[in-house]
Amino acid sequence: MISVNRLNKQEIWINPHLVETIEATPDTVISLTTGKRLVVKEPVEVVVEKIIQYRRKIGLQVFTEHDGTT
């Protein structure tokens, strides 16, 4: 899960595997595969970087579990 902030500064956590699109309209709008749309404070680039870091972390965990290292 990654954290993002709604425009009212409320922190929410989303599953990055459900992200379908991210748009700057000029607010950042995250569309999920569930059909839900979220407007967040973070710029598109920050959300994308959070997703990349999350997937790297997950990939590293899978790799280290697979080869027996932790």
C-alpha positions as CSV (number, residue, x, y, z in Angstrom):
1,M,0.0,0.0,0.0
2,I,1.1,3.6,-0.6
3,S,-0.1,6.7,1.2
4,V,-1.4,9.8,-0.5
5,N,-3.3,12.8,0.8
6,R,-6.7,14.0,-0.3
7,L,-7.0,17.8,-0.9
8,N,-8.4,18.2,2.6
9,K,-5.0,16.7,3.9
10,Q,-6.6,13.4,4.9
11,E,-4.1,10.6,4.5
12,I,-5.4,7.5,2.7
13,W,-3.7,4.3,1.7
14,I,-4.2,2.8,-1.7
15,N,-3.3,-0.5,-3.3
16,P,-1.0,0.5,-6.2
17,H,-1.9,-2.7,-8.1
18,L,-5.4,-1.2,-8.5
19,V,-4.2,2.1,-10.2
20,E,-5.3,2.3,-13.8
21,T,-4.4,5.9,-14.7
22,I,-3.0,9.0,-13.0
23,E,-3.8,12.4,-14.5
24,A,-2.9,16.0,-13.8
25,T,-6.0,18.1,-14.4
26,P,-4.4,20.3,-12.8
27,D,-5.1,18.3,-9.5
28,T,-3.8,14.8,-9.5
29,V,-6.6,12.3,-10.2
30,I,-6.0,8.6,-9.6
31,S,-8.4,6.2,-11.3
32,L,-8.6,2.7,-9.9
33,T,-9.6,-0.4,-11.7
34,T,-12.6,-0.5,-9.4
35,G,-14.0,2.6,-11.1
36,K,-13.2,4.9,-8.1
37,R,-11.5,8.2,-8.7
38,L,-9.4,9.9,-6.1
39,V,-8.2,13.5,-6.2
40,V,-4.9,13.9,-4.2
41,K,-2.4,16.7,-3.3
42,E,0.7,14.9,-4.5
43,P,1.9,15.7,-8.0
44,V,1.7,12.9,-10.6
45,E,5.5,12.4,-10.4
46,V,5.4,11.8,-6.7
47,V,2.6,9.2,-6.9
48,V,4.4,7.4,-9.7
49,E,7.7,7.4,-7.7
50,K,5.8,5.9,-4.7
51,I,4.4,3.2,-6.9
52,I,7.8,2.4,-8.3
53,Q,9.4,2.2,-4.8
54,Y,6.5,0.0,-3.6
55,R,7.0,-2.4,-6.6
56,R,10.7,-2.5,-6.1
57,K,10.2,-3.3,-2.4
58,I,7.8,-6.1,-3.3
59,G,10.1,-7.4,-6.0
60,L,13.0,-7.5,-3.6
61,Q,11.0,-9.4,-1.0
62,V,9.9,-11.9,-3.6
63,F,13.5,-12.3,-4.8
64,T,15.0,-12.7,-1.4
65,E,12.3,-15.2,-0.3
66,H,12.8,-17.2,-3.4
67,D,16.6,-17.5,-3.1
68,G,16.5,-18.2,0.6
69,T,18.1,-14.9,1.8
70,T,16.4,-12.3,3.9
